[in-house]
Amino acid sequence: MSQIERIFYINRKILEDGKVSTSQVVSKFEISKRQVMRDIDYLRDTLQAPLAYEAREKGYVYTGDFSMMSNSNERMLVLNAIFKSLAESQGALSVITDMVSEELDSGLEESYKSLSDKIVFITPVQDWPDYTVFNKIFSAIKGGLRMTLGYRNAKGEHSTRHIEPLRLVNYSGRWYLLSFDFQHKELRTFHLSRIEKITPIEGDLFQSRYTEQELDSFIHGGFGIFMGNTSIDVTFCVFGWASNALATQTWHKDQKIRKVAFEGKEGLEITVPVANLQEILSQILFFGPAARPIGPPQFVQAWKEAVFSMAQEAEKI
């Protein structure tokens, strides 16, 4: 039995029974009391659990709230389902998938292990990565080498780009390469499926331009894959079926959501930080008449122009 499984067991017993004794853990896993004490120390010192021995209860109790491991078995089941779905969609070797999945299962209590196949996670869109491209990118990142890309943008226009590769990012099932682009002298993302040729430049080392924290901030700063250090708050309202759909969705960790009455209808008002208006606009247009832009003015204007353009195209049909 793994330490993770024992930790989960100790946590569950305290939550369900209010306490756990070392003898219970010894009996359950057939280990020494010394090993149990190491698990207790790990839970208290490493995971920062408010754990203390209560002589009156003859066991260990929580002296305060500890939510880190709440519903731990359920969380592990969902994590395993996500991993297996992504691994299968990416064409991972079954032996690798089984090995990692078994390791994730080792953190489950015995009674939960039979439930692993009862959860199905389906991703509607997935890029199949070209592992030859991955190999070249990783080799360049490891060696700190600049690269030359033969690239085709969304309009089908071809260009040659000189870059410093920094991060590989999977967003909504699609792979992107975050790089410093010498043409624009700034960070840019390149869709991997549009890279037609990739060549590391031997001996041409790139500079240390950004800290890891700066890159993290750039990646997570706003909604969408069009990332940036500068973002603006975009606010929109949704009604009816769209309101029900978005009530349980998180588009960004810093989003704000509240119930409102707008134009005589009950709905949700949502505010998210974005670095590119076009990307959030395409998401709002998906909801059709069940969504309305609120601000800023340039976002509202972009929505009006898009709707007007679609109406003109519809008249041609």
ZIGIHU-V730812 format. One record per pair of residues at least 4 apart in sequence whose ideal C-beta (glycine too) atoms are under 6 Angstrom apart, sorted by the first residue. I is the first residue (numbers start at 1). J is the second residue. If there is no record, write none. Layout:
<<I	J> <I	J>>
This chain:
<<1	5> <1	29> <2	106> <4	107> <5	107> <6	29> <6	39> <7	39> <7	43> <8	72> <8	109> <9	109> <10	20> <11	69> <12	16> <13	17> <13	20> <14	20> <14	62> <19	57> <19	59> <19	61> <20	24> <20	59> <20	60> <21	59> <22	33> <22	36> <25	36> <26	33> <26	36> <31	35> <41	45> <42	46> <43	47> <43	49> <43	51> <44	49> <44	51> <49	66> <50	62> <50	63> <50	64> <50	66> <51	60> <52	63> <53	60> <54	61> <57	61> <62	66> <71	75> <73	108> <73	109> <73	112> <76	107> <76	108> <77	115> <77	119> <80	101> <80	104> <80	116> <81	119> <81	121> <82	121> <83	87> <84	101> <85	121> <87	92> <87	97> <89	123> <89	126> <92	96> <92	97> <94	98> <97	101> <105	113> <105	116> <108	112> <108	113> <123	173> <125	173> <126	173> <127	174> <127	175> <127	193> <129	134> <129	175> <133	198> <136	198> <137	165> <140	145> <140	147> <140	165> <140	200> <141	165> <144	205> <144	206> <145	200> <145	201> <146	164> <146	201> <146	204> <146	206> <147	163> <147	165> <147	200> <148	162> <148	199> <149	161> <149	195> <149	198> <150	196> <150	197> <151	159> <151	161> <151	194> <151	195> <152	158> <152	194> <152	196> <153	157> <161	183> <162	182> <163	179> <163	181> <164	179> <164	180> <164	206> <165	177> <165	179> <166	178> <166	179> <167	178> <169	176> <169	178> <170	175> <171	225> <175	192> <176	189> <176	191> <176	225> <177	190> <178	189> <180	187> <180	209> <181	188> <187	218> <189	225> <210	214> <210	215> <217	221> <218	227> <218	229> <219	227> <221	231> <222	231> <222	273> <222	274> <222	275> <223	251> <223	252> <223	272> <223	274> <223	280> <224	279> <226	275> <226	276> <226	279> <227	275> <228	275> <231	273> <231	274> <231	275> <233	271> <233	273> <234	272> <234	274> <234	280> <234	299> <235	271> <235	294> <235	295> <236	270> <236	284> <236	291> <236	293> <236	294> <237	262> <237	267> <237	269> <237	292> <238	242> <238	243> <238	246> <238	267> <238	268> <238	287> <238	290> <238	291> <239	243> <239	265> <239	267> <239	290> <240	290> <242	287> <242	290> <242	291> <243	267> <243	268> <246	268> <251	255> <251	272> <252	272> <254	273> <255	272> <256	271> <257	268> <257	270> <258	269> <260	269> <261	266> <262	267> <274	280> <277	281> <277	299> <277	302> <281	302> <284	291> <287	291> <293	299> <293	300> <293	303>>
